[in-house]
Amino acid sequence: TDVQRPISQTFTLDGEPLMGTTVPVERLGWQVLVAQDAAQAFLPIRSVYTAIAWGFALALALALVLARRQAATLSKFTEINISHARSIAAGHYDLKWPPARTREDRDLADSLRLMAGKIQRRERRLTEVTAHVPGVVYQFEATRDHAYRVSYVSEQSLKILGLAPSQDAFFEAFAACIHPDE
């Protein structure tokens, strides 16, 4: 026998939206209409979609909260490394390093530590070399807008010129020692 599955459809009966299907009762030769209010018929599907939507919204909110938290942690570690890089640039090398949470953070911190160590060794070597130079070694820097500064003065300045090797006041004191005719 060929069994046909009933097909559900929406329709209006006495002005009410319904959903239903007709089912044959072969012994009696009848067709029975099985129907219910359309809103009630779709309620389980609507409930499932609503639950999925709420689940998606909750998952999205949780993902955003966790992403913000992770970004804040990353930002904090980046700020610390920026501060450490500035400290290294200013000549401060013995810094406290926070524990890294990721491989990239660890690699960055290791690179900055390595860089600080190399700079510190080169500065030490420069100081040792300049201590044996029979003269004063200094580094004078001038910018295009006529600003200047002395970024390095060897210890010999005190012995030879009688001037403290202070980078801040060296140039003015040195210039004052030069005879006006020279």
HURA-V372970 format. One line per field, one symbol per residue. ss: DSSP state (H for helix, E for strand, - for the rest). psi: psi as a letter, one per 30 degrees, with the letter a starting at -180 (. if undefined). burial: I if it has 16 or more other ideal C-beta (glycine too) atoms within 10 Angstrom, else O. A space follows every 10 residues. Layout:
ss=???
psi=???
burial=???
//
This chain:
ss=--------EE EEE--EEEEE EEEEE----E EEEEEEEHHH HHHHHHHHHH HHHHHHHHHH HHHHHHHHHH HHHHHHHHHH HHHHHHHHH- ---------- --HHHHHHHH HHHHHHHHHH HHHHHHHHHH -------EEE EE-----EEE EEE--HHHHH H--------H HHHHHHH--- --
psi=kjkkkkkklk lkkhgkklka lkkkjeefgl kkjjllkeee efeeeeeeee eeeeeeeeee eeeeeeeeee eeeeeeeeee eeeeeeeeff gjfilkklkk fleeeeeeee eeeeeeeeee eeeeeeeeef fgkiakkljk kklfggkllj fkklffeeee fgkkhkfege eeeeeffkkf f.
burial=OOOOOOOOOO OOOOOOOIII OOOOOOOOOO OOOOIOOIOO IOOOOOOOOO OOOOOOOOOO OOOOOOOOOO OOOOOOIOOI IOOIOOOIOO OOIOOOOOOO OOOOIOOIIO OIOOOIOOOO OOOOOOOOOI OOOOOIIIOO OOOOOOOOOI OIIIOIIOOO IOIOIOOOOI IOOIOOOOOO OO
//
